[in-house]
Amino acid sequence: MTGKHIVVIGAGYAGLSAAAGIGRGPDRVTLVAPEQRFAHRVRQHEIAAGRTVARPEIARVLRGRRVAHRATRAVGIDLDAREVRTEDGGRLAYDTLVYALGSRTAWGGVPGAAEHAYSAERAEELRRRLTGAPAPGTVAVVGGGPTGIELATELAEAYPAWQVRLVAAGRVGGWLSERGRAHVRAVLGRLGVRVDEEHRVTAVTADGLSCPTGDVPADVVVWAASLEPHPLAAESGLAVNARGRALVDDHLRSLSHPDVYVIGDAAAVDLPGTGELRMACATAMPQGRYLAKLLTGRTGKPFSFRYVTQCLSLGRGEALVQLIHGDDSMRPRVLTGPAGRLVKAGIVKGLPLSLR
């Protein structure tokens, strides 16, 4: 052992894959994360639908690696003292810090959203609310992006007695190819989901959504409009961009603090010809694996990445695999039906296995 102490905060797709990989090397590693099991965030819509989702124990992922799991939350970082403060009152000194706290649902400053709406992070609470209701009603899902589409289709299939409405400020699936968007709209139609496009939500109340184009009454509101990075990076003094994502160089090292690496949704990774990588497990896990190689001396090259596909679950019976160019622009071709479902299921179920 070299005596170097590497602290990784966050056990999502980027953080856990980085910790597991760095733990193969000679340095001492501490992973700071309150979870005992891997969250597997891209399957929250399935949890909301009452489906069983395999979530491996973090201890099992780290088995055989030189990693100590500190099951608490990081609440502060003293960048000058090189210390992480934890929720249990501890202080962890580090030689190198890997910041991987990722992102969370952004409420966008919309009045009443945080108070009256369920986010994807509260998928289990949402399931209990829908199954425990004295009578079915209307559930409004806000957001026409991937999370909103997956939630709307999954909920409509799992709770057919409920009327599901998908409310979007723009076009639902507007970033997809024409074929991809047409398939999403067709599946939503078959499942009975009412789609309200160009509906900007200005407030959420106990009775539903307020929109300039007309209010949307709802018994339950699910918020999936956008994501934001965890604020601890900015609060600690790391250099961040206007969205709060940490600025990093081509080796994922903080531009303001060279003893800190930032990966996953928390990092503003800007690649030539592609631009800033979007927040997604598809970009987070490669960063975690790359950093593990970098910090264990298995590579010295800059981080590189090319997009291949984007996958959407559309309930249990359907899926969309949208083929994309390496710069994240859409190709016309898509996979749907049994082929799309098998590809999507294989990717999602294989993610926990690839963490090691």
N, C-alpha and C positions, 0 to 999 in steps of 0.2 A: 504494500500500500504506500502511496505517496504522501499521505497525511492531508491531502486536499479534501475539503468538505464541500460538496455540491448540494444545495437545497433546491428542490423542485416544489413549487406551490401550484396546486391544481392537478386533479386526477381525471381530466377529461380525455378526449382522443389524443391531444398533443402531449399533455403532461404525463399521462400514464405510460404512453409508448416511449417517451423520452426517458423517464425514470427507469423503466425496465431495461432499456438498451444501455443506459449509462451504468447501470448496476452490473453489467457484464465486465466492466473495466476495473482498474485498481483503486479508484477513489471511493471514499465514503459518501453515500447518498442518503439524504433524508427527504421523504415525500410528505408534504404537508397538505392534507385534505381530510375533511370531516367524514367522508363517505367510507363505508366498509365494503360496499359493492360498486362496481363500475356502473355509472348512470345510464350509459347507452342512449344518449339523448335523442338520436334520430328515430327512436321507437316510442316516444312519448304518446303519439297518437294511438298506438296500439294499447298502451296501458289505459288511456282514457276510455277505450272501447271495451275494457274488461278482459283483454287477452293476456296470456302469460308470456312474459318476455324474459329470456335468459339473461341474467346479469351476473357475471362471474365475480367472485370475491377478489378484492384487490390483493389480498394476501396470496391468493393462488396465482394471480398474474405475476407477482413479484417473487414467487418461490424460486430459490436457488440463486437469487441475485443479491448483490451487496447493497440492499436498500432497506432502510428502517422507515416504516410508515407511522407518522405522527398523526393520529386521527383527531385533528382539531382544525380550526379555520385560521387562515392568515388574516390578521386585521390591520397590520401596519408593516411598513418596511422603512428602516433607517438606512438610507443608501450611503451615508458617510461612515456610520459605524459598521456597515455590512451585517445587519441583523434583521431577522424577521420576527415580528411580534405576533404571538398567537392568542387565540380566544381564551385558552386555558391559563393565560398569564405567563406563558413561557417566552423565552428569547432564544433564537437560534442564530448563532454566528455562522457566516458562510464565507467561503473563498470565491465561489461562483454561484450566482443565483439564476435559476431557470424560472421565469415568470410565465405561467400557463393558466391563468384564471379564466380565460375564455370570455364568453358573452352571456347575456341574459336578455329576457324580453324587455323591449323598450316601450314605455307607455306613451312616449311622444308628447308629454305635457297635456294630454287630453283629460279634461276634468272628469272625475269619477271612474276613469278606466281602472286604475289600480284598486279602487275600493269595490267595484261592482263586477269586474270581469275576472275570469280564470285565465291564467297563462298556461303554456305547455308544461312549465315546471310544476304545476299543480294538477297534473294529469290524474293522479289517484283521487284527489278531492273532487275533481270534475266527474269522475266515474261514479263516486258515491252520490253526488248531487243528482245525476241523471237517473240512476237506478233507484234512489230513495224518494223520488218525487211522488206525491200522491196521485198525480195524473200527468201524462205527457203534455208538452206545450211546444214552444218554439225556442230553438237554440240558434243564436246568431254567431257565426265565426267571422271575425274581422281580420282581413288580410288575404290578398289574392296571390301571395307568394307560395313557395313550397310547403311551409308549415301549415298555412291556412288551408291549402288544397288537400293535404293529407289528413288534416283533422276533419274537415267537412265530409270527405268521402267515407272515412272510417266511422264517424259518428252516425252518418246517415244509414250505413249498412248495419251497424251494431244496434241502433235504437230506431227501428223503422217507424215506431209510433210517434216519434218526435219529428216536427217539421224543422229541417235544417236550412238556414239561409247563409250564404257566403257573401259577405259585404266587402267590397274592395274600392279603394280610392281611384284606382285605374282599371286596367283590363286584367281579368283573372288569367294567370299564366302568360301575361303579355311578353315576357322575355323569351318564350319558347318559339320554336319554328311554327309555321302555320299548321303543319300536320300534328305537331305535339299539342298545340293549343286546341285544335279541333277535337283531338281525342279526349283531352281533359274535359272539355265542355260536354262531349257526348256521354262520358261516364257520369258526370254530375247530373245530367238530365235523366239518365236511366235510374239513378239512385233517388231521384225526386228532390234534389237540392235546388232551391231557388237561388239564383245568382243575381246580385245587385251590384253592377259595375258603375264606376264614376260616382260612388257614394262616399264622400269624405265625412268621416265621423268627427263631430266637434264636441261631443260629450257622451258619457255613458251614465245611465241612471238605473234605478231599480226596475224600471219598466222597459228598458231597451236602449236603443241608440238614437241620438239626435244627429241629423244630417241636414245640410241646406237643401238637398234634393228631396227630402221627405223622411220623416222619422221611421225607424224600424222597430216595431214592438217585439220584445223578446223576454222570455222567462229566464233564460240563461245566456250569458255573453262569454264568448271565448276570444281572447285577444292574441292575435298572431300577426300583427302588422309589421313589426321590424325587430331587429336585435341591436343591442349596444354593448360595447366592451365593458367589462367590470371596471369600476372607477378607481380601484386601488393603484393602478399604474400612474394615473395623473395625480392622484392625491399624494403619492409618495415622492413625486418630483421627476419621474422619468419623462423624457421628451415624448410628446404625443402629437398627433395631428388633430384637425378640427373635430373629428369624430371620437377622439379619445383613444385611438389605437396607437400603441407605442411605435416610434420610429426606429427602424433597425437597418443595419447594413446588409451586404449580400451574404454574410455568414450568420444572420439573425441576431447579431449583437446590438444592444441598445446604442444609439448614436450619442446619447448623453452620458451613459455609464457603462464602460467597456467590460465590467465584471458581471454584467447582467445580460442574459439572453432572453428574448421574448418570442414565444411561438404560439401558433393557433390563432383563434379569433382575436386575441389581444394585440396581435402584431400587424402593423401596416407593412406588409411585404410587397414591394413594388418591383415587378420583373419587366425587363425590356420586352416590348412587343405585346405585353399582356396587361400591364397596369397593376393596380392593387388587387391582390387575391381576395376573393369573397370569403365571408365567414361560412365555413362548412367543414364537416369531418373529412371530406375529400382533400381539403388543403391542409387541415390540422395534423392528421396522422403522418403524412410525408415529412412535415416539418419536425415532428417529434423524432421520427426515425433518423432523419438527417442529423439532427443535433446530437443524438446518441453516438453516431459514427464520428462526428466532429470532436466531441469531448473525450472520446476514447481513442483518438488517434487513428481512426480507420479511414478518414478522408480529410483533406484540407481544401477541397474545392468549394466554391460558392454554392449556395443552395440554388437548385433549379427545379422547375416544375412545369408540366404541360397537362392541360385538361384533356379528358377522354370522353366521359359521359356525365350526364346528370340524370338521376333516377328519382321517380316519384311513386310512392305507394298510393293506389287509388282504391282502398278497401282490400278485402282478402282476395277478391276474384280478378282484380285488374291492377296494372301498373303501367308506367311509362318510362322507357329508357330512351332519353334524348341524346343522340350522338352530337358531339360538339367538337369544334376545332381546338387546337392547343391553346389558343388565346381566349377561350371561353365563348366564342361566337358560335351560333347555332348552325349545325348541318341540317339539311332537309330530312334526313332519314331518322326514323324512330322505330323502336320495338314495342309492341303492345301485345295484349292477349297472353296466352300461356308462355311464350318466349320472354316477353317483358317481365312477367311475374317471376319466372324462374331466375332470370338474371338479377333482378332487384333483391329477391330473397337470398340468393347466394352471396351477394355483396354484403347485405345487412347482417346476416347470420355469421359471416366470416370475419367481420370487423373485430370482435373480441379475441378471436384466435390470432389475429395479426398483431395484437398489441405487444406480444413478446418478441 
